[in-house]
Structures are given as C-alpha cells and as structure tokens.
C-alpha cells in the first residue's frame, strides 16, 4: 500500500443541491459523475477524470456552507485531529470509518479554513494528472503567518516564499514536493478558505463555458509566468473553483 502523507488526495463538493451541481460540472468539465454503491449500502456521486476517481459530490447531513473540501493524507487521523485542536483548529463531528474507503475527520484550521484528514484503507488513491485533474490547492487567509504556523505544526509542512506584485506567495512544502500554496486573501471580507484548481485545455474557453452553464466568473483569466493561465468561478450552487491551463515545461 502506497501513502504520500501530507498530499491532498481527494476532493469533495459539499452541497445540498447535488443534482444541480452534477448537471453543471458534467457540462463544464471533462468529468464523468455517476452514482457509485459503497460498502455501507449508501450511494456516492463519484467524479472521474478519464477512468480514475478524483472526488465526489456529497450532500451534508448538517447545515454547512457549500464548498469544495480537500482531503489530506495522514498517517493517523486521530493523532492529526489532536494536533488540529492543539493548534487552535476545530473538529466537525467525530472521526469515522467508511468501509472500503478509510478513516475521515472533517476539520477547520485556526482561521476557519475547511479540509478533511484522511487515512485510506488500502493506500492513497492513484495520482491523476492532465486535463480534468485537480492541479493545485491554494489557501486564502487573512493571517498568513498564523496559517503557516498552523499547517507546519499539524501537517509538518515547511514553506518557500516568493515576492509577487500583489504580495508574498507561499508554497507549502511536503518534504521536497510542493503540497499547495497560500496567499493573503485579496479582500478583508473573504473568509479563510482552500481554493482548488482544475486543469483545463483552454482557460478562456472553459471560463466562457462555465458562465454559459450558470457560473459567475469571479476572476477573469490572467497569466502567471511558469504557472499558466487561470481564472476563478463560483458555480451555480455556490462552490468556488479555479480553472487553469498549466504552463508547459
């Protein structure tokens, strides 16, 4: 069984309107979304890019904001959850075991950014790259220094810092590999949140298609040298997502 602790390995949209979300994403991205029976008897709306599962749509059992949530692979969910609490974060519900999948604990960081701790039952899901895959995870926070301390204490990350025109951009390092990025939220009214980016063939075309299918374009396409061309949408049920045409090597 292969694990890459500290890597984001699964992605889930929490929404009360999974049917509307499924219709939007199936028309907007090169995804297949289909009901998948689980070992506990439930059915899960599985998202696949090509033949590989990369995430899902889930209607929360309690009132919760619509949002995408990234799952991070950890060696021990309960031990990591204790670190979340010690670092000022919060646990949401109890950790639970999903038969055939693994152990999961929903959490928020010390500033309210949501993610889930995850220990897969039979090794992490295989890495998926290319069009339709989740390409990057980015934390928007009002307190970059505090957020650095939290994730370094909880997940063992280190970081690199790059000075950009709009401020410092941080890269969370998981050993010698980047795990995600972080920036100060561009506006004081934006809560701390993780933003997930999906790779597309053509950023402008994908943004136009998303808008035609009912999304709001939050950030028009822009180019970042060595990174790619990207924009940000809010989908018709309220989930935020980045769309990126990655730069070629």
C-alpha positions in Angstrom: 0.0 0.0 0.0 1.4 3.4 -1.0 0.8 6.5 1.0 2.1 10.1 0.5 1.3 11.7 3.8 0.7 15.4 3.6 -0.6 15.3 0.0 -4.1 16.3 -1.0 -5.6 13.1 -2.5 -9.4 13.6 -2.8 -11.8 16.4 -3.4 -15.4 16.8 -2.5 -18.1 19.3 -3.1 -20.5 19.7 -0.2 -23.8 21.0 -1.4 -27.5 20.4 -0.6 -28.2 20.5 -4.4 -26.1 17.7 -5.8 -28.3 17.3 -8.8 -27.7 20.9 -9.9 -24.0 20.7 -9.2 -23.8 17.4 -11.2 -25.5 18.9 -14.2 -23.2 21.9 -14.1 -19.9 20.1 -13.8 -20.8 17.3 -16.3 -21.4 20.0 -18.9 -18.5 22.3 -17.9 -15.5 19.9 -17.2 -14.4 16.6 -18.8 -15.7 14.7 -15.9 -18.0 11.7 -15.5 -20.2 11.9 -12.4 -22.1 8.7 -11.6 -23.7 7.0 -8.6 -21.4 4.5 -7.1 -22.5 2.0 -4.5 -20.5 1.9 -1.3 -19.8 -1.0 1.1 -22.0 0.5 3.8 -25.0 0.4 1.4 -25.0 4.1 0.6 -24.6 5.6 -2.9 -21.9 8.2 -3.6 -21.7 10.6 -6.6 -18.2 9.8 -7.8 -16.3 12.2 -10.1 -13.9 10.6 -12.5 -11.4 12.2 -14.9 -10.9 9.6 -17.6 -11.2 6.3 -15.7 -9.7 7.5 -12.4 -11.9 8.6 -9.5 -10.8 12.0 -8.2 -13.6 13.2 -5.9 -17.3 13.3 -5.4 -20.4 15.3 -4.6 -21.9 15.0 -1.2 -25.0 16.4 0.5 -24.0 17.2 4.1 -26.1 15.8 6.9 -26.0 19.1 8.8 -26.2 22.7 7.8 -22.9 23.6 6.2 -21.8 26.2 3.6 -21.5 25.0 0.0 -17.8 24.5 -0.6 -15.1 22.3 -2.1 -13.1 20.4 0.5 -9.7 18.8 0.0 -8.7 15.6 1.8 -5.2 15.4 3.0 -3.5 12.0 3.6 -2.2 11.5 7.1 -0.7 8.6 8.9 -3.1 8.6 11.8 -6.3 10.6 11.6 -6.9 10.8 15.4 -3.4 11.9 16.2 -3.6 14.6 13.4 -7.0 15.7 14.8 -5.5 16.2 18.2 -2.8 18.4 16.6 -5.6 20.4 14.9 -7.2 21.1 18.2 -3.9 21.9 19.9 -3.1 24.4 17.1 -6.4 26.2 17.5 -8.4 24.5 14.9 -11.8 22.7 15.3 -13.1 19.2 14.7 -16.5 18.9 13.0 -18.3 15.8 14.0 -16.5 12.6 15.0 -13.9 10.8 13.0 -15.5 7.8 11.2 -14.5 4.8 9.2 -16.1 4.4 5.7 -15.9 0.7 4.8 -13.7 0.1 1.8 -12.5 3.7 1.8 -10.8 4.7 5.0 -11.0 6.9 8.1 -12.1 10.6 7.8 -12.2 13.6 10.1 -13.6 16.9 8.9 -11.8 19.9 10.4 -11.2 23.6 10.1 -7.9 25.3 10.7 -7.3 28.1 13.3 -8.9 30.7 11.0 -11.8 28.6 9.6 -10.3 27.0 6.5 -12.0 23.7 5.9 -10.3 20.4 5.0 -10.5 16.8 5.9 -8.0 14.4 7.4 -7.9 11.1 5.6 -6.2 7.7 6.0 -7.1 5.5 3.1 -7.9 1.8 3.9 -5.8 0.4 1.1 -3.3 3.2 0.1 -3.8 6.6 -1.3 -5.8 7.0 -4.5 -3.5 6.9 -7.5 -2.2 10.3 -8.6 -4.1 11.8 -11.6 -2.7 14.4 -13.9 -3.7 16.2 -17.0 -7.0 17.8 -18.2 -9.8 17.4 -15.7 -7.5 16.6 -12.8 -7.2 18.7 -9.6 -4.0 20.6 -10.3 -3.3 22.8 -7.3 -4.7 23.7 -3.8 -4.4 27.3 -2.6 -5.2 28.7 0.9 -6.6 32.2 1.1 -6.1 33.6 4.6 -6.3 36.9 6.4 -3.3 35.8 8.6 -0.5 34.2 6.5 1.9 34.0 9.5 -0.6 32.3 11.7 -1.7 29.9 8.9 1.9 29.0 8.3 2.3 28.0 11.9 -0.9 26.0 11.9 -0.1 23.9 8.9 3.6 23.4 9.8 2.5 22.2 13.3 -0.3 20.0 12.1 0.9 18.5 8.8 4.7 19.0 9.2 5.0 21.3 6.2 7.8 23.7 5.6 7.5 26.6 3.2 9.1 28.7 0.5 8.2 32.3 -0.1 8.1 34.3 -3.3 7.6 38.0 -3.6 4.8 38.7 -6.2 3.3 42.0 -7.4 0.4 41.6 -5.1 2.4 40.4 -2.1 4.1 37.3 -0.8 3.1 33.9 -2.2 3.9 30.9 0.0 4.3 27.4 -1.1 3.7 24.6 1.4 6.4 22.0 1.0 5.7 18.4 1.9 9.3 17.2 2.1 10.8 18.1 -1.2 7.5 18.3 -3.0 5.0 21.2 -3.1 1.7 20.4 -1.4 -0.1 23.7 -2.1 0.1 27.5 -2.0 -1.0 30.3 0.3 -1.6 34.0 -0.1 -3.2 36.8 1.9 -6.9 37.0 0.9 -7.3 39.8 -1.7 -10.1 41.3 0.3 -10.8 41.6 4.0 -14.4 40.2 3.6 -13.1 36.9 2.2 -13.0 34.2 4.8 -10.1 31.8 5.1 -10.7 29.1 2.5 -9.0 26.5 0.4 -9.4 27.1 -3.4 -9.0 24.1 -5.7 -7.8 24.4 -9.3 -8.7 22.0 -12.0 -6.6 21.7 -15.2 -8.3 22.5 -18.5 -7.3 22.6 -22.1 -8.1 26.2 -22.7 -8.8 28.6 -19.7 -10.7 31.2 -21.6 -12.9 28.7 -23.3 -13.6 26.8 -20.0 -14.5 30.1 -18.2 -16.9 31.0 -21.0 -18.5 27.6 -20.9 -18.8 27.8 -17.1 -20.5 31.2 -17.4 -22.9 29.9 -20.1 -23.8 27.0 -17.8 -24.7 29.3 -14.9 -21.5 30.1 -13.1 -20.2 33.5 -12.1 -16.7 34.4 -13.2 -15.1 35.8 -10.0 -11.7 36.4 -11.6 -11.1 36.9 -15.3 -8.3 34.9 -16.9 -4.7 36.0 -16.2 -1.3 34.7 -16.9 1.4 33.8 -14.4 4.8 33.1 -15.7 5.8 29.5 -15.2 2.4 28.7 -13.7 -0.1 29.0 -16.5 -3.3 30.9 -17.4 -6.1 30.7 -14.9 -9.4 32.2 -13.7 -11.8 31.6 -10.8 -15.5 30.8 -10.9 -18.4 30.4 -8.4 -20.5 27.5 -9.6 -24.4 27.7 -9.7 -24.7 26.2 -6.2 -22.0 28.5 -4.6 -18.8 26.5 -4.8 -15.6 28.3 -5.7 -13.1 26.8 -8.1 -10.1 27.8 -10.1 -9.6 26.7 -13.7 -6.1 26.6 -15.0 -4.3 25.8 -18.2 -0.9 24.8 -16.8 2.3 26.2 -18.3 4.2 23.7 -20.3 7.7 22.9 -19.2 
